[in-house]
Amino acid sequence: MKGLVEVIAKSLVDNPDEVVVTETETEDSVVIELKVGPSDMGKVIGRQGRIAKAIRTVVKAASSKSEKKVIVDIM
């Protein structure tokens, strides 16, 4: 999942070097934190959060076979 979020984020932003994705796994969930540069934050969130929602939807669909809940946090 970490790689998927990283590829999506790097294709959206102007400064792909500033994209940092970390993955934390617990017993029942996986938390993926996405950090981008301040100038690229709007491109990752999108108008009214549409891009962020789309990223979360793609990750949820990709993780549907695993039993763990995947949470994407944009920092």
mmCIF file of the C-alpha atoms, coordinates in Angstrom:
data_MODEL
# 
_entry.id   MODEL 
# 
loop_
_atom_site.group_PDB 
_atom_site.id 
_atom_site.type_symbol 
_atom_site.label_atom_id 
_atom_site.label_alt_id 
_atom_site.label_comp_id 
_atom_site.label_asym_id 
_atom_site.label_entity_id 
_atom_site.label_seq_id 
_atom_site.pdbx_PDB_ins_code 
_atom_site.Cartn_x 
_atom_site.Cartn_y 
_atom_site.Cartn_z 
_atom_site.occupancy 
_atom_site.B_iso_or_equiv 
_atom_site.pdbx_formal_charge 
_atom_site.auth_seq_id 
_atom_site.auth_comp_id 
_atom_site.auth_asym_id 
_atom_site.auth_atom_id 
_atom_site.pdbx_PDB_model_num 
ATOM 1  C CA . MET A 1 1  ? 0.000   0.000  0.000   1.00 0.00 ? 1  MET A CA 1 
ATOM 2  C CA . LYS A 1 2  ? 2.859   2.340  0.780   1.00 0.00 ? 2  LYS A CA 1 
ATOM 3  C CA . GLY A 1 3  ? 4.181   2.081  -2.762  1.00 0.00 ? 3  GLY A CA 1 
ATOM 4  C CA . LEU A 1 4  ? 0.773   2.717  -4.270  1.00 0.00 ? 4  LEU A CA 1 
ATOM 5  C CA . VAL A 1 5  ? 0.243   5.921  -2.276  1.00 0.00 ? 5  VAL A CA 1 
ATOM 6  C CA . GLU A 1 6  ? 3.774   7.069  -3.084  1.00 0.00 ? 6  GLU A CA 1 
ATOM 7  C CA . VAL A 1 7  ? 3.313   6.598  -6.851  1.00 0.00 ? 7  VAL A CA 1 
ATOM 8  C CA . ILE A 1 8  ? -0.027  8.418  -6.841  1.00 0.00 ? 8  ILE A CA 1 
ATOM 9  C CA . ALA A 1 9  ? 1.297   11.330 -4.761  1.00 0.00 ? 9  ALA A CA 1 
ATOM 10 C CA . LYS A 1 10 ? 4.488   11.757 -6.793  1.00 0.00 ? 10 LYS A CA 1 
ATOM 11 C CA . SER A 1 11 ? 2.487   11.935 -10.008 1.00 0.00 ? 11 SER A CA 1 
ATOM 12 C CA . LEU A 1 12 ? 0.288   14.717 -8.593  1.00 0.00 ? 12 LEU A CA 1 
ATOM 13 C CA . VAL A 1 13 ? 2.854   17.115 -7.111  1.00 0.00 ? 13 VAL A CA 1 
ATOM 14 C CA . ASP A 1 14 ? 5.400   19.512 -8.614  1.00 0.00 ? 14 ASP A CA 1 
ATOM 15 C CA . ASN A 1 15 ? 8.173   18.486 -6.172  1.00 0.00 ? 15 ASN A CA 1 
ATOM 16 C CA . PRO A 1 16 ? 8.175   14.676 -5.999  1.00 0.00 ? 16 PRO A CA 1 
ATOM 17 C CA . ASP A 1 17 ? 11.370  14.745 -3.904  1.00 0.00 ? 17 ASP A CA 1 
ATOM 18 C CA . GLU A 1 18 ? 9.404   16.165 -0.960  1.00 0.00 ? 18 GLU A CA 1 
ATOM 19 C CA . VAL A 1 19 ? 6.906   13.281 -0.863  1.00 0.00 ? 19 VAL A CA 1 
ATOM 20 C CA . VAL A 1 20 ? 7.358   11.088 2.217   1.00 0.00 ? 20 VAL A CA 1 
ATOM 21 C CA . VAL A 1 21 ? 5.147   8.071  2.875   1.00 0.00 ? 21 VAL A CA 1 
ATOM 22 C CA . THR A 1 22 ? 5.321   6.095  6.126   1.00 0.00 ? 22 THR A CA 1 
ATOM 23 C CA . GLU A 1 23 ? 3.380   2.983  7.026   1.00 0.00 ? 23 GLU A CA 1 
ATOM 24 C CA . THR A 1 24 ? 2.502   1.931  10.569  1.00 0.00 ? 24 THR A CA 1 
ATOM 25 C CA . GLU A 1 25 ? 0.875   -1.432 11.152  1.00 0.00 ? 25 GLU A CA 1 
ATOM 26 C CA . THR A 1 26 ? -1.146  -2.445 14.193  1.00 0.00 ? 26 THR A CA 1 
ATOM 27 C CA . GLU A 1 27 ? -3.128  -5.594 14.952  1.00 0.00 ? 27 GLU A CA 1 
ATOM 28 C CA . ASP A 1 28 ? -6.280  -4.553 13.125  1.00 0.00 ? 28 ASP A CA 1 
ATOM 29 C CA . SER A 1 29 ? -5.280  -1.619 10.917  1.00 0.00 ? 29 SER A CA 1 
ATOM 30 C CA . VAL A 1 30 ? -2.599  -0.073 8.739   1.00 0.00 ? 30 VAL A CA 1 
ATOM 31 C CA . VAL A 1 31 ? -2.001  3.686  8.911   1.00 0.00 ? 31 VAL A CA 1 
ATOM 32 C CA . ILE A 1 32 ? -0.340  5.297  5.891   1.00 0.00 ? 32 ILE A CA 1 
ATOM 33 C CA . GLU A 1 33 ? 0.909   8.855  6.454   1.00 0.00 ? 33 GLU A CA 1 
ATOM 34 C CA . LEU A 1 34 ? 1.502   11.028 3.404   1.00 0.00 ? 34 LEU A CA 1 
ATOM 35 C CA . LYS A 1 35 ? 3.615   14.166 3.762   1.00 0.00 ? 35 LYS A CA 1 
ATOM 36 C CA . VAL A 1 36 ? 4.161   16.597 0.886   1.00 0.00 ? 36 VAL A CA 1 
ATOM 37 C CA . GLY A 1 37 ? 5.671   20.048 0.582   1.00 0.00 ? 37 GLY A CA 1 
ATOM 38 C CA . PRO A 1 38 ? 3.527   23.017 1.640   1.00 0.00 ? 38 PRO A CA 1 
ATOM 39 C CA . SER A 1 39 ? 3.219   24.263 -1.935  1.00 0.00 ? 39 SER A CA 1 
ATOM 40 C CA . ASP A 1 40 ? 1.859   20.892 -3.105  1.00 0.00 ? 40 ASP A CA 1 
ATOM 41 C CA . MET A 1 41 ? -0.669  20.343 -0.319  1.00 0.00 ? 41 MET A CA 1 
ATOM 42 C CA . GLY A 1 42 ? -3.559  21.745 -2.367  1.00 0.00 ? 42 GLY A CA 1 
ATOM 43 C CA . LYS A 1 43 ? -2.802  19.436 -5.276  1.00 0.00 ? 43 LYS A CA 1 
ATOM 44 C CA . VAL A 1 44 ? -2.943  16.358 -3.076  1.00 0.00 ? 44 VAL A CA 1 
ATOM 45 C CA . ILE A 1 45 ? -6.129  17.415 -1.255  1.00 0.00 ? 45 ILE A CA 1 
ATOM 46 C CA . GLY A 1 46 ? -7.963  18.843 -4.255  1.00 0.00 ? 46 GLY A CA 1 
ATOM 47 C CA . ARG A 1 47 ? -11.076 20.984 -4.325  1.00 0.00 ? 47 ARG A CA 1 
ATOM 48 C CA . GLN A 1 48 ? -13.331 20.069 -1.423  1.00 0.00 ? 48 GLN A CA 1 
ATOM 49 C CA . GLY A 1 49 ? -11.060 17.083 -0.730  1.00 0.00 ? 49 GLY A CA 1 
ATOM 50 C CA . ARG A 1 50 ? -11.904 15.229 -3.925  1.00 0.00 ? 50 ARG A CA 1 
ATOM 51 C CA . ILE A 1 51 ? -8.360  14.068 -4.712  1.00 0.00 ? 51 ILE A CA 1 
ATOM 52 C CA . ALA A 1 52 ? -7.764  12.954 -1.114  1.00 0.00 ? 52 ALA A CA 1 
ATOM 53 C CA . LYS A 1 53 ? -11.038 11.033 -1.171  1.00 0.00 ? 53 LYS A CA 1 
ATOM 54 C CA . ALA A 1 54 ? -10.067 9.403  -4.477  1.00 0.00 ? 54 ALA A CA 1 
ATOM 55 C CA . ILE A 1 55 ? -6.675  8.332  -3.070  1.00 0.00 ? 55 ILE A CA 1 
ATOM 56 C CA . ARG A 1 56 ? -8.418  6.801  -0.050  1.00 0.00 ? 56 ARG A CA 1 
ATOM 57 C CA . THR A 1 57 ? -10.908 5.007  -2.310  1.00 0.00 ? 57 THR A CA 1 
ATOM 58 C CA . VAL A 1 58 ? -8.158  3.492  -4.493  1.00 0.00 ? 58 VAL A CA 1 
ATOM 59 C CA . VAL A 1 59 ? -6.205  2.334  -1.442  1.00 0.00 ? 59 VAL A CA 1 
ATOM 60 C CA . LYS A 1 60 ? -9.348  0.866  0.113   1.00 0.00 ? 60 LYS A CA 1 
ATOM 61 C CA . ALA A 1 61 ? -10.095 -1.041 -3.091  1.00 0.00 ? 61 ALA A CA 1 
ATOM 62 C CA . ALA A 1 62 ? -6.521  -2.313 -3.320  1.00 0.00 ? 62 ALA A CA 1 
ATOM 63 C CA . SER A 1 63 ? -6.599  -3.517 0.278   1.00 0.00 ? 63 SER A CA 1 
ATOM 64 C CA . SER A 1 64 ? -10.000 -5.183 0.084   1.00 0.00 ? 64 SER A CA 1 
ATOM 65 C CA . LYS A 1 65 ? -8.493  -8.675 0.174   1.00 0.00 ? 65 LYS A CA 1 
ATOM 66 C CA . SER A 1 66 ? -6.671  -8.068 3.442   1.00 0.00 ? 66 SER A CA 1 
ATOM 67 C CA . GLU A 1 67 ? -8.595  -8.186 6.696   1.00 0.00 ? 67 GLU A CA 1 
ATOM 68 C CA . LYS A 1 68 ? -6.974  -5.014 8.062   1.00 0.00 ? 68 LYS A CA 1 
ATOM 69 C CA . LYS A 1 69 ? -8.476  -1.565 7.777   1.00 0.00 ? 69 LYS A CA 1 
ATOM 70 C CA . VAL A 1 70 ? -6.266  0.883  5.860   1.00 0.00 ? 70 VAL A CA 1 
ATOM 71 C CA . ILE A 1 71 ? -6.270  4.539  6.908   1.00 0.00 ? 71 ILE A CA 1 
ATOM 72 C CA . VAL A 1 72 ? -4.615  7.228  4.772   1.00 0.00 ? 72 VAL A CA 1 
ATOM 73 C CA . ASP A 1 73 ? -3.608  10.385 6.663   1.00 0.00 ? 73 ASP A CA 1 
ATOM 74 C CA . ILE A 1 74 ? -2.416  13.447 4.758   1.00 0.00 ? 74 ILE A CA 1 
ATOM 75 C CA . MET A 1 75 ? -0.097  15.529 6.912   1.00 0.00 ? 75 MET A CA 1 
# 
